[in-house]
Structure formats: structure tokens, C-alpha cells
């Protein structure tokens, strides 16, 4: 299975149920609850929030694998799992 297969699967799930996609990458926490609320308020805001979380998650995952740790936290994201790309032990570096 290629490395992009999980990302594609999560994006497809998010198209239909944004909170489920967020739950898969961020876990059950503040980001999930925010996305659930946004989806209840309107389907489009839930999608925007979910795809933003997924973009940050997969971008940081790829950068961490290349040895480039993030310099600062991404705005509006509360999950440490998303902040470090799902990689345990990844921390914020300095320039």
C-alpha cells in the first residue's frame, strides 16, 4: 500500500462525514467537537475545518519524515497529534 492511500481514504470519508475524518486524525478532543459543531451549523464550515486539519496533519507528517520539524504551532488546531503529524516524539524546533 502506498503512503498516499491512507490520505486518500481519509479525504473520501471527510467528503461525506467531516467529523469522522477529523476523529480519524485528531482523536476525540477539542478539534473533533469543534468540527462536529461546525458541521451541525452548516455542512460547508465543517468541511473547511476538516480539510484544514487534514492538510496540516499530512503536511507536517511529510515534513517530519524529511527531518524538518515545524517551527511553530499551526493556528486554530488544538490536537498535538495533528500539530506533530501523528509522529510520536516530534517536537517544535528552533531555527
C-alpha positions, 0 to 999 in steps of 0.5 A, a space after each residue: 500500500 502506498 503512503 498516499 492511500 491512507 490520505 486518500 481514504 481519509 479525504 473520501 470519508 471527510 467528503 461525506 462525514 467531516 467529523 469522522 475524518 477529523 476523529 480519524 486524525 485528531 482523536 476525540 478532543 477539542 478539534 473533533 467537537 469543534 468540527 462536529 459543531 461546525 458541521 451541525 451549523 452548516 455542512 460547508 464550515 465543517 468541511 473547511 475545518 476538516 480539510 484544514 486539519 487534514 492538510 496540516 496533519 499530512 503536511 507536517 507528517 511529510 515534513 517530519 519524515 524529511 527531518 524538518 520539524 515545524 517551527 511553530 504551532 499551526 493556528 486554530 488546531 488544538 490536537 498535538 497529534 495533528 500539530 506533530 503529524 501523528 509522529 510520536 516524539 516530534 517536537 517544535 524546533 528552533 531555527 
